[in-house]
Amino acid sequence: MQHEHHSARPHPEFVVLEIGEDLGALVLHTDGEMHGLEIEISPTGEDDNRTHKEVLERRGGGRADFTAVFDGLRAGTYTLWCKDVACVRNVAISGGKVAELRWSDATAATHRSSV
């Protein structure tokens, strides 16, 4: 019996987000090359307290978008990890809101600031 990987198929279904007074969400947009990768997130200063989401192909408006969607995040700042490397720090999450971030822009800005 073969098992299909969750990321192998496009995901046209809606995403239900847990957000509210002190809970927010992050939609991380990536390039197609990151499809299927796990991205981890941790509160700033708590590098070992990580959760992860897989980059999935989502279809809408006749095009593909590759995203990892994190919800139920307490308001504050976070670090994004890929392959056990901290790639983006100080991602701000506000309660009751959905933040959006493009991976390529965020990692380029991080690289520029560390040079």
C-alpha positions as protocol buffer text, in pm:
chain_id: "A"
residue {
  index: 1
  type: MET
  ca { x: 0 y: 0 z: 0 }
}
residue {
  index: 2
  type: GLN
  ca { x: 140 y: 340 z: -97 }
}
residue {
  index: 3
  type: HIS
  ca { x: 86 y: 646 z: 117 }
}
residue {
  index: 4
  type: GLU
  ca { x: 54 y: 984 z: -46 }
}
residue {
  index: 5
  type: HIS
  ca { x: 262 y: 1260 z: 108 }
}
residue {
  index: 6
  type: HIS
  ca { x: 40 y: 1540 z: 236 }
}
residue {
  index: 7
  type: SER
  ca { x: 233 y: 1797 z: 33 }
}
residue {
  index: 8
  type: ALA
  ca { x: 219 y: 1599 z: -291 }
}
residue {
  index: 9
  type: ARG
  ca { x: -122 y: 1728 z: -396 }
}
residue {
  index: 10
  type: PRO
  ca { x: -248 y: 2084 z: -444 }
}
residue {
  index: 11
  type: HIS
  ca { x: -460 y: 2212 z: -154 }
}
residue {
  index: 12
  type: PRO
  ca { x: -763 y: 2404 z: -286 }
}
residue {
  index: 13
  type: GLU
  ca { x: -950 y: 2387 z: 45 }
}
residue {
  index: 14
  type: PHE
  ca { x: -992 y: 2687 z: 274 }
}
residue {
  index: 15
  type: VAL
  ca { x: -762 y: 2732 z: 573 }
}
residue {
  index: 16
  type: VAL
  ca { x: -934 y: 2788 z: 907 }
}
residue {
  index: 17
  type: LEU
  ca { x: -726 y: 3009 z: 1134 }
}
residue {
  index: 18
  type: GLU
  ca { x: -731 y: 3028 z: 1511 }
}
residue {
  index: 19
  type: ILE
  ca { x: -691 y: 3399 z: 1580 }
}
residue {
  index: 20
  type: GLY
  ca { x: -839 y: 3630 z: 1840 }
}
residue {
  index: 21
  type: GLU
  ca { x: -756 y: 3886 z: 2105 }
}
residue {
  index: 22
  type: ASP
  ca { x: -399 y: 3777 z: 2175 }
}
residue {
  index: 23
  type: LEU
  ca { x: -365 y: 3515 z: 1900 }
}
residue {
  index: 24
  type: GLY
  ca { x: -251 y: 3592 z: 1547 }
}
residue {
  index: 25
  type: ALA
  ca { x: -137 y: 3404 z: 1239 }
}
residue {
  index: 26
  type: LEU
  ca { x: 138 y: 3410 z: 978 }
}
residue {
  index: 27
  type: VAL
  ca { x: 106 y: 3320 z: 612 }
}
residue {
  index: 28
  type: LEU
  ca { x: 455 y: 3255 z: 478 }
}
residue {
  index: 29
  type: HIS
  ca { x: 478 y: 3276 z: 98 }
}
residue {
  index: 30
  type: THR
  ca { x: 764 y: 3084 z: -63 }
}
residue {
  index: 31
  type: ASP
  ca { x: 890 y: 2986 z: -405 }
}
residue {
  index: 32
  type: GLY
  ca { x: 792 y: 2651 z: -554 }
}
residue {
  index: 33
  type: GLU
  ca { x: 1136 y: 2508 z: -477 }
}
residue {
  index: 34
  type: MET
  ca { x: 1038 y: 2499 z: -107 }
}
residue {
  index: 35
  type: HIS
  ca { x: 729 y: 2286 z: -173 }
}
residue {
  index: 36
  type: GLY
  ca { x: 716 y: 2006 z: 84 }
}
residue {
  index: 37
  type: LEU
  ca { x: 978 y: 2153 z: 320 }
}
residue {
  index: 38
  type: GLU
  ca { x: 900 y: 2191 z: 687 }
}
residue {
  index: 39
  type: ILE
  ca { x: 941 y: 2541 z: 826 }
}
residue {
  index: 40
  type: GLU
  ca { x: 966 y: 2576 z: 1202 }
}
residue {
  index: 41
  type: ILE
  ca { x: 868 y: 2873 z: 1418 }
}
residue {
  index: 42
  type: SER
  ca { x: 963 y: 2959 z: 1775 }
}
residue {
  index: 43
  type: PRO
  ca { x: 895 y: 3253 z: 2003 }
}
residue {
  index: 44
  type: THR
  ca { x: 1191 y: 3491 z: 2021 }
}
residue {
  index: 45
  type: GLY
  ca { x: 1433 y: 3371 z: 2289 }
}
residue {
  index: 46
  type: GLU
  ca { x: 1283 y: 3019 z: 2295 }
}
residue {
  index: 47
  type: ASP
  ca { x: 1479 y: 2853 z: 2014 }
}
residue {
  index: 48
  type: ASP
  ca { x: 1404 y: 2503 z: 2146 }
}
residue {
  index: 49
  type: ASN
  ca { x: 1026 y: 2567 z: 2163 }
}
residue {
  index: 50
  type: ARG
  ca { x: 947 y: 2511 z: 1794 }
}
residue {
  index: 51
  type: THR
  ca { x: 645 y: 2398 z: 1600 }
}
residue {
  index: 52
  type: HIS
  ca { x: 642 y: 2329 z: 1229 }
}
residue {
  index: 53
  type: LYS
  ca { x: 429 y: 2353 z: 918 }
}
residue {
  index: 54
  type: GLU
  ca { x: 486 y: 2211 z: 573 }
}
residue {
  index: 55
  type: VAL
  ca { x: 503 y: 2433 z: 265 }
}
residue {
  index: 56
  type: LEU
  ca { x: 198 y: 2334 z: 62 }
}
residue {
  index: 57
  type: GLU
  ca { x: 78 y: 2419 z: -285 }
}
residue {
  index: 58
  type: ARG
  ca { x: -244 y: 2615 z: -262 }
}
residue {
  index: 59
  type: ARG
  ca { x: -443 y: 2706 z: -571 }
}
residue {
  index: 60
  type: GLY
  ca { x: -658 y: 3011 z: -613 }
}
residue {
  index: 61
  type: GLY
  ca { x: -736 y: 3250 z: -891 }
}
residue {
  index: 62
  type: GLY
  ca { x: -596 y: 3008 z: -1148 }
}
residue {
  index: 63
  type: ARG
  ca { x: -244 y: 3009 z: -1006 }
}
residue {
  index: 64
  type: ALA
  ca { x: -34 y: 2818 z: -754 }
}
residue {
  index: 65
  type: ASP
  ca { x: 95 y: 2975 z: -435 }
}
residue {
  index: 66
  type: PHE
  ca { x: 332 y: 2791 z: -202 }
}
residue {
  index: 67
  type: THR
  ca { x: 269 y: 2871 z: 163 }
}
residue {
  index: 68
  type: ALA
  ca { x: 319 y: 2760 z: 520 }
}
residue {
  index: 69
  type: VAL
  ca { x: 37 y: 2881 z: 743 }
}
residue {
  index: 70
  type: PHE
  ca { x: 93 y: 2923 z: 1117 }
}
residue {
  index: 71
  type: ASP
  ca { x: -203 y: 3011 z: 1337 }
}
residue {
  index: 72
  type: GLY
  ca { x: -273 y: 3026 z: 1708 }
}
residue {
  index: 73
  type: LEU
  ca { x: 44 y: 3231 z: 1765 }
}
residue {
  index: 74
  type: ARG
  ca { x: 55 y: 3448 z: 2077 }
}
residue {
  index: 75
  type: ALA
  ca { x: 121 y: 3814 z: 1998 }
}
residue {
  index: 76
  type: GLY
  ca { x: 496 y: 3880 z: 1999 }
}
residue {
  index: 77
  type: THR
  ca { x: 800 y: 3814 z: 1784 }
}
residue {
  index: 78
  type: TYR
  ca { x: 916 y: 3486 z: 1636 }
}
residue {
  index: 79
  type: THR
  ca { x: 1206 y: 3313 z: 1461 }
}
residue {
  index: 80
  type: LEU
  ca { x: 1159 y: 3107 z: 1144 }
}
residue {
  index: 81
  type: TRP
  ca { x: 1378 y: 2801 z: 1093 }
}
residue {
  index: 82
  type: CYS
  ca { x: 1456 y: 2586 z: 790 }
}
residue {
  index: 83
  type: LYS
  ca { x: 1669 y: 2272 z: 809 }
}
residue {
  index: 84
  type: ASP
  ca { x: 1758 y: 2357 z: 1172 }
}
residue {
  index: 85
  type: VAL
  ca { x: 1896 y: 2701 z: 1076 }
}
residue {
  index: 86
  type: ALA
  ca { x: 1745 y: 3025 z: 1208 }
}
residue {
  index: 87
  type: CYS
  ca { x: 1669 y: 3205 z: 881 }
}
residue {
  index: 88
  type: VAL
  ca { x: 1445 y: 3496 z: 984 }
}
residue {
  index: 89
  type: ARG
  ca { x: 1425 y: 3657 z: 1326 }
}
residue {
  index: 90
  type: ASN
  ca { x: 1190 y: 3912 z: 1483 }
}
residue {
  index: 91
  type: VAL
  ca { x: 879 y: 3826 z: 1280 }
}
residue {
  index: 92
  type: ALA
  ca { x: 606 y: 4033 z: 1447 }
}
residue {
  index: 93
  type: ILE
  ca { x: 268 y: 3877 z: 1517 }
}
residue {
  index: 94
  type: SER
  ca { x: -25 y: 4085 z: 1644 }
}
residue {
  index: 95
  type: GLY
  ca { x: -332 y: 3947 z: 1816 }
}
residue {
  index: 96
  type: GLY
  ca { x: -639 y: 3923 z: 1596 }
}
residue {
  index: 97
  type: LYS
  ca { x: -441 y: 3977 z: 1275 }
}
residue {
  index: 98
  type: VAL
  ca { x: -286 y: 3774 z: 995 }
}
residue {
  index: 99
  type: ALA
  ca { x: 71 y: 3872 z: 907 }
}
residue {
  index: 100
  type: GLU
  ca { x: 207 y: 3787 z: 562 }
}
residue {
  index: 101
  type: LEU
  ca { x: 572 y: 3742 z: 476 }
}
residue {
  index: 102
  type: ARG
  ca { x: 755 y: 3648 z: 157 }
}
residue {
  index: 103
  type: TRP
  ca { x: 1038 y: 3407 z: 240 }
}
residue {
  index: 104
  type: SER
  ca { x: 1275 y: 3535 z: -30 }
}
residue {
  index: 105
  type: ASP
  ca { x: 1236 y: 3899 z: 83 }
}
residue {
  index: 106
  type: ALA
  ca { x: 1276 y: 3814 z: 452 }
}
residue {
  index: 107
  type: THR
  ca { x: 1583 y: 3593 z: 409 }
}
residue {
  index: 108
  type: ALA
  ca { x: 1745 y: 3850 z: 176 }
}
residue {
  index: 109
  type: ALA
  ca { x: 1690 y: 4123 z: 438 }
}
residue {
  index: 110
  type: THR
  ca { x: 1835 y: 3899 z: 710 }
}
residue {
  index: 111
  type: HIS
  ca { x: 2140 y: 3826 z: 496 }
}
residue {
  index: 112
  type: ARG
  ca { x: 2194 y: 4198 z: 421 }
}
residue {
  index: 113
  type: SER
  ca { x: 2172 y: 4291 z: 790 }
}
residue {
  index: 114
  type: SER
  ca { x: 2427 y: 4027 z: 890 }
}
residue {
  index: 115
  type: VAL
  ca { x: 2689 y: 4138 z: 636 }
}
